[in-house]
Amino acid sequence: MSEVPYDAIVVGARCAGSATALLLARAGHRVLMVDRASFPSDTMSTLYIQQRGVAHLRRWGLLDRVAARCPALDRVSYTIGAVRLEGCSRPVDGVGAAYAPRRSTLDALLVEAAVAAGVEFRPSCTLDGLLRDEDDRVTGVRLRSRGVRCEERARLVVGADGMRSTLAELAGARTLIEDEPKTCVYYAFWDGAADHFELYEAQDRWIGAVPTDDGQTLVQAYFPQHEYARVRTDAQAAYLEAVRATAPDLHARMLDGGCTERLRGTGHQRNFFREAAGPGWALVGDAGHHRDSITARGITHAFLQAQMLADRVAGTTEDAPRLDLALRSYARERYDALIDDYHDTLSTARLSVPEHRVRMIAEVARDAARTEDFFSAMGGAPRPATADSGARSAAEAVRWMRAQRAQRAAAVKG
């Protein structure tokens, strides 16, 4: 049998793909990574990396490089109606701060780390097709770069090419769960508009402000999906009015500092789980699972999946039956790890503010421990293992989320 050039080919080199390639290379695998973009380059993103995502960066030896480019975010404020909470999530694996680097910073940093680990990287390279054997197992890819076509073979092909994944389509990955889009979002960068992560919620509105590189603040405005046709006709006016009406103090600070880049937005935020893997292929990041960006968990989830996949397939690529078993294990673990967050996100993305939740949050605001538990739950931090008072407080703080999640799960099963 001829030698296969690569143990893994990773299609997509942003936060999910580069992290996966990095970890596989560090485990001793021969890895090729391709992306149709060149780096550094930007992409639409909430930027926010929660503490459990930051813990991965520290574990991979990359946190210092991120921290050198953008501020540590160790405080969150959340305003709903007349109630304001201030605090932060409890630490995750000893990490107490979140970070929000520009994607041109983060993705380039991850690519550099992957290349330093031995990954062969080809930017401006597009996936044209998949290679398969007589048993329909994926065995490689067809690539196109600057008009030149080639074929490359590998024991595992990983799709990290985003929500509209070409690899998922070519592999025939089935959609397991899908919900209709809930929100549309517009964002822009403003000079010095915030010094911590700020969230504002009102009926049919959600505003977020997060400090990032070079003193800039990313300010996002979420609208219900049914408003998209109206909002997009004059997105700039709708965006500014949403911030002014929901977060007037933030709006004033934005105007004081000025806008530094053009407004961007989308009304195409899909919500789904695809099959995570099949014979010779796997999906990580948004390629396999996408949810509304309103809870800002995408980068954290990408890191989580990259670590899961690398942990499962390490040392198995030369034995197809073992690799298939590892891929099935990865698929189960991915679903179990992310399904609760998926339903919590859809609940938040309804942009509904029932009065009983405002009263509950007002109660939470009176107690610092319960406030920390609330922000931990909002950030998707793992629940405490013990049933102490802190765990009970967290359960109370997210009761409304859990109730909505249970309703969504019942609807899916139905």
CORZI-V426576 format. One record per backbone hydrogen bond with DSSP energy under -0.5 kcal/mol. CO is the residue of the C=O (numbers start at 1). NH is the residue of the N-H. Records with the same first field share a line. If there is no record, write none. Layout:
CO = NH + NH
//
This chain:
3 = 5
6 = 155
7 = 156
8 = 32
9 = 11 + 158
10 = 12 + 34
11 = 160
14 = 18 + 19
15 = 19
16 = 20
17 = 21
18 = 22
19 = 23
20 = 24
21 = 25
22 = 26
23 = 27
24 = 29
25 = 28
29 = 31
30 = 7 + 8
31 = 120
32 = 10
33 = 122
34 = 12
35 = 125
37 = 124
48 = 50
49 = 99
50 = 53 + 54
51 = 55
52 = 56
53 = 57
54 = 58
55 = 59
56 = 60
57 = 62 + 63
58 = 61
62 = 66
63 = 67
64 = 68
66 = 69 + 70
69 = 214
72 = 74
73 = 98
75 = 197
76 = 87
77 = 199
78 = 85
79 = 201
80 = 83
83 = 80
85 = 78
87 = 76
92 = 95
94 = 96
95 = 92
98 = 73
99 = 49
102 = 105 + 106
103 = 107 + 108
104 = 108
105 = 109
106 = 110
107 = 111
108 = 112
109 = 113
110 = 114
111 = 115
112 = 116
113 = 117
114 = 119
115 = 118
119 = 121
120 = 33
122 = 35
126 = 144
129 = 142
131 = 139 + 140
133 = 136
137 = 133
139 = 154
140 = 131
141 = 152
142 = 128 + 129
143 = 150
144 = 126
145 = 148
148 = 145
150 = 143
152 = 141
153 = 6
156 = 9
157 = 282
158 = 11 + 160
159 = 284
162 = 165
165 = 169
166 = 170
167 = 171
168 = 172 + 173
174 = 176 + 275
177 = 273
179 = 271
182 = 225
183 = 269
184 = 223
185 = 266
186 = 221
187 = 264
188 = 219
189 = 260 + 261
190 = 192 + 193 + 217
196 = 198
197 = 77
198 = 209
199 = 79
200 = 207
201 = 81
202 = 205
204 = 224
205 = 202
206 = 222
207 = 200
208 = 220
209 = 198
210 = 218
212 = 215
213 = 216
215 = 192
216 = 212
217 = 190 + 219
218 = 210 + 220
219 = 188
220 = 208
221 = 186
222 = 206
223 = 184
224 = 227
225 = 228
227 = 231
228 = 232
230 = 233 + 234
231 = 234
232 = 235
234 = 238
235 = 239
236 = 240
237 = 241
238 = 242
239 = 243
240 = 244
241 = 245
242 = 246
243 = 247
247 = 251
248 = 252
249 = 253
250 = 254
251 = 255
252 = 256
253 = 257
254 = 258
258 = 191
264 = 187
266 = 185
268 = 270
271 = 179
272 = 290
273 = 176 + 177
276 = 283
278 = 280 + 281
279 = 138
280 = 157
281 = 278
282 = 159
284 = 287
285 = 288 + 289
288 = 274
290 = 272
292 = 295
293 = 296
297 = 301
298 = 302
299 = 303
300 = 304
301 = 305
302 = 306
303 = 307
304 = 308
305 = 309
306 = 310
307 = 311
308 = 312
309 = 313
310 = 314
313 = 316 + 317
316 = 319 + 323
319 = 323
320 = 324
321 = 325
322 = 326
323 = 327
324 = 328
325 = 329
326 = 330
327 = 331
328 = 332
329 = 333
330 = 334
331 = 335
332 = 336
333 = 337
334 = 338
335 = 339
338 = 342
339 = 343
340 = 344
341 = 345
342 = 346
343 = 347
344 = 348
345 = 349
347 = 350
348 = 351
351 = 204
354 = 357 + 358
355 = 359
356 = 360
357 = 361
358 = 362
359 = 363
360 = 364
361 = 365
363 = 366
364 = 367
367 = 371
368 = 372
369 = 373
370 = 374
371 = 375
372 = 376
373 = 377
374 = 378
375 = 379
376 = 381
377 = 380
386 = 388
388 = 392
389 = 393
390 = 394
391 = 395
392 = 396
393 = 397
394 = 398
396 = 399
398 = 402
399 = 403
400 = 404
401 = 405
402 = 406
403 = 407
404 = 408
405 = 409
406 = 410
407 = 411
408 = 412
409 = 413
410 = 414
//
